[in-house]
Amino acid sequence: MPRATPRGMLLRRRLLSVALALQAAGCGPLLWHDGTAEVARAHSADMVARDFFAHQNPDGESPFDRLREAGIEWSGGAGENIAWGYPTAAAVLAGWLGSPGHRAKLENTAAVTTSAD
């Protein structure tokens, strides 16, 4: 069995925190989506490489544009929550839950897949 990396362990804790918060809000279980995760990883790398922090990249592409370009289809809505500068995954989640817009995306009961970077 492969050993979990520190990054992998952090990601698992982050997703568990999100999943537990969503369960408390009455949402069903989430399913991981590899393609969406790759889109998230690429966007994170792009933000680092081009020194920006935004949902829309400097070329004007939105999260929805990036999903479409990757051939990912969705129904029931899609959303993107990003965070930077928080000391822990728990602090990120607290920040998202304290923001009405971010919280609404997280608690969208039509959403059933998730990914993270």
Buried (B, 14 or more C-beta within 10 A) or exposed (E): EEEEEEEEEBBEEBBEBBBEBBEEEEBEEBEEBEBBBBBBEBBBEBBEEEEEEEBEBEEEBEBBEBBBEEEBEBEEEBBBBBBEEEEEBEEBBBBBBEEEEBBEBBBBEEBBBBBBB
